[in-house]
Amino acid sequence: MLFFRKPSLARRADFQAAQRALTFTYAAVGTTAGLTPAGYNLDHTRIKLGQGEAVYHAARRALESWQQFQLGWVEPWPADTPLRVGEVVTVAVRTFGVWTLNACRIVYIVSEEGPLTKFGFAYGTLPGHAETGEERFLVEWDRADDAVWYDIRAFSRPRHLLARLGHPVVRRLQKRFGRDSAAAMSRASALARTKA
């Protein structure tokens, strides 16, 4: 859905309400946890956030509050969407002076304690999204070397006509999102890094 001005909260709420009753636009639901299905572009971004438990907990709090989307040109709505399977979030994206709304539903949650402690979630596209596919956001704390990592894994392909026509531009934006999201998570864990 295209807008020449930033969509109002009422417009976002209407869009999200309409998407809530719809189903995923792809069959391979949940597969960001494993192999990428054939016919999709794969994006993978991984960045070391620092060392130790404090950094891990700071990164987890950042993920839980959607800070990986607070990029200026990308915004989650509502920004306090709880991380629960089935929740729907709308992602507003501004490119070339135009705003789009894209709807996703949370597919699964990752919450594992142990030598490799992990927390994160994946969401998948609904019909109100320009692409079709799934994206997973994960923070990991490897207790063996105390390293904390932020990891994004996504598979997608164009769904909307404009996304198909502008595929090279869309791919550049997806790469930019990975870089910007990693930088946002690095900033979010910076205070914990300086105290470590």
N, C-alpha and C positions, 0 to 999 in steps of 0.2 A: 504494500500500500504506500503510495508516494504522496508527499506533502511538500509544498513550497515554503511552509513555515513550520516551526517546531510544533508537533502535535500537542494539543492541550491534554491535561490529565483526564478530562471527560472523554476525549476522543480515544485515548489509550485504554481507558476502562471499557468503553464500548467494543473496541477491537478485541480486547482480551476476553471479554464475556462471550463474544461470538466464537472465538477460537477454542474456548474451554471444552465445548461439546464435541469437537472434531478429533479425528484420529491422526496418527503419525502419517507422514508422506512417504515412508520408506519401509521396507519389509525387515531389514536387518537390525531390528531394535535391540539395543544392548550390546552390540558387537564392538564398541570402542574398548570393551574389556578384553578383547582378543584380536582375531584377525580382521583385517579390513575387507569388506565385501568387494567383489570385482566391479569395475565400472565407475569407481569413485576416485576423486582426488584425495590424497592423504596429506594432512598437515601435522607436523609434530614439532613442538617447541619445548625445550627443557632448559632450565636455568638453575644454577646453585644459588640459594638464598643466603646461606651462611651455615653456622654450626650450632648444634645444641637444641635442648628442649625448649628454651625460651623463644628461639627463632621459629621452631615448629609451631608452637602455640600461637605466636603472632601471625604466622602465615595462615593457620587454620581459621583464626578469627577474621582475617581479611577475606578469605574465601567465603566464610559464612555470611559476611556482610556485602558480598558482591563487589569488593573493591577492585577485582581484576577487570571489571567493566567500567569503572569510573575513569574514562579516558578523554572526556571532553567531546569527542566525536562519536562515542558509543555510550549509551546509558541503559541500564536495566530498569524495568518498571514492573511492579513496584520494587524499589531498591531494597526493601526488607522482605522480599519473597522468601518464605521458609524453605530450607533444603529438605523437602519431603517428596517421595515418589508421587507423581501425579500432579504436582503443582505446576502452574503455567506462568511463565514469565514473558514479558514483551521486551524486546531489545530494540531501542530506537537508534538509528545510525544516520549520521549526517555526512554526505559526500557530495562534492561539487555544488553546495548550496541547497541540496534537496535532502529531505528526511524520508526515511523508510521505517516502517514498523514490521518487526519479524517476531513470530510467535514460536515458542518452544515449550515442551513439557519435560519435566525431570523424569528420567528413565530409571536411574538407580543411584544409590548412595554407596560410597566406599568408606568404611570405618573399621580399620584393622589395627590392633595392638600387637606388638611383638618386636622381634629384631629389626623388622622393617615396618615401622608404624606409618599408616596411610590414612588420609582423609580427603574426600572429594565427592564429586557427583558428575553425572553425565546428563545432558538433555538432548532431545531430538526435535526435529522440525515438525511443525504443524502446517496446514494449508496456507496460513497467512505468512509464510516465509519465502523469500526470494530463492533460497537454496533448498535442497533436500539432503538430509544426513544427520549426523550426530557428533557431539563434541563432549569430551571429558576433561574436567579440571581436577588436578590432584596435587596435594602436597605430601611429601614423603620425608620421613626422618629415618635414616639408616644408622642405627645405634652402633654398628661396628666401627664406622669412621666418624660418627656424629654429624654427618652432612645432611642438610635439609635442601630438598629440591622442589621446584614447581614444575609441573609437567602438563602440557595440553596435548591432547590427541584428538584429531577430528577427521572425519571423512565426509565429503560433500560432492555435490554436482549441481549445476544450475537447474532451477525449476521454472522460475518466472521468465517470460520472454526477454525482458530487459537484462536479466542475469545471463541468459544464453548469448545475447548479442554482445554484451560487454564482458564476456568471460575473462579476457586478459586483465581487465581492470579489477574485476571481482577477485581474481587470484592475488593481485598485488595488495588489495585491501585485506584479504585473509592473512597474508604474510605480515602486513602492518599490524593487524590485530594481535597476532602472536607476539610480536616484539613489544608492542605497547602494553599488552596485558602482563608480560613478564616484567617489564619495567615498573608497572604499578604494584605488582606483588613484591618486588625488590624494595621499593620505597616503603611499603606497608610493614616489612620485617626489619627495616633499617634500625629502628630504635632498639629492638631486641639484639641486633648484631653489635651495636655499640656498647651495650651493657655486658655482652658475653666476655 
